[in-house]
Amino acid sequence: MQLQQGYHTYYIYILTNKSKTVFYTGVTNNLKIRLNQHKENNVNEKNTFTAKYNVIFLIYYEKFTWIQEAIAREKEIKDWRREKKIELIKTINPDLDFLNDLFA
């Protein structure tokens, strides 16, 4: 019996707050659930970065098949300066619109 390699979807994502003053970069295998978790955690856990700054608005994401690639990309983006992150975001979201409805 031969085992086949399964395909999965992983996302790296960038969230911001309503006034777009901070960015949070993360990785997940289910962006819809993760966005809801951020929203719930901001209500229940006041000591996290996302709760402190009310970071719940999706403004950027990328899809990957392999978790190792997603984690490497997340780490790469986390090291970037704000200006470089904004340039990246604008490649798919030039007006920095909130994209949460895409995963509602």
N, C-alpha and C positions, 0 to 999 in steps of 0.2 A: 504494500500500500504506500503510495507516494503522497506526502503532505504538500498541499499547495500553500504558497505564501499569500496571506490575506492582505487586502488593501484597506487602509483606513484613511480617514481625513483628520488632519490636525490643523489648527489655526494658530497663527500668531496674531495678536490684535493690539491696537492702541486705543485706550480710553482717555477721556478728558472730562472736565467738569463743565457746568453750564457756561461759564465765562471763558473757557478754554485757556486757563492759566497754568494748568499742570497736565502732564501726560503720564500714563501708566501703561507699560508694555507687559503682556502676558502670553501664555500658551495654553491651549486646551484642545480636547478632542470633540467638544460639543459647544459651539459658541452660543447657541440659544440658551442652554442651561447655565453656562458660565456668566452670561450677562444678567440673568435672573439672580444668580448667587451674589454677584457684586451688589445688586440693588438691595437684596435681603440683608447681606452682611453690613451694609452701610446703616441700616436701621438697628441691627442687633449688636454690632461690634464697633464701638466708637473709637477704638485705639488703632485701627488699621489705617494705612495710607489712604486707601480708596474711601474709607468712611470719613476720615478727617477732612478731606477735600471734596467729598461727594462726587467721586469719579465713577460715573455710570454711563457715559455717552460714548458709543463706538464711533470712531472717525476713520479707522483704517484696519484692514485685515489682509492676510495672505493665507492661502491654503497649501498644505503639504500632504504627501502620502506617507512620509517617513518621519517619525517623532524626532529622530536624531537631527534631521535637517531643520525641523521647526524649532527645536531647542537652540541649535546653533544660531539661527536667524534671530531669535528672541534676544540672546546674549549680545549679538552684534548690534542690534538696534538700541538696546539698553545703554550701551557705551557711547552712543552718539549724543552730540550737543542738540539742544532744542531746535536750532535752525535747520540742521540736517534732517531731523524727524519731520519738520514741517514740509520740507522739500519732498520727502518720501510720501507723506500723506497726500500732498497735492497732485501726485502722479495719478491717483485714482479718484481723488475727492478734492478738486480744486477750490471749492468754496468752504471746505471744512464742515460740511453738513453732518448732522448726526445720522448714523446708518442703522440704528437699533431696529428700525422697522423691517429691515431685510431679514432679521432673525426672530421675528415676533411669532 
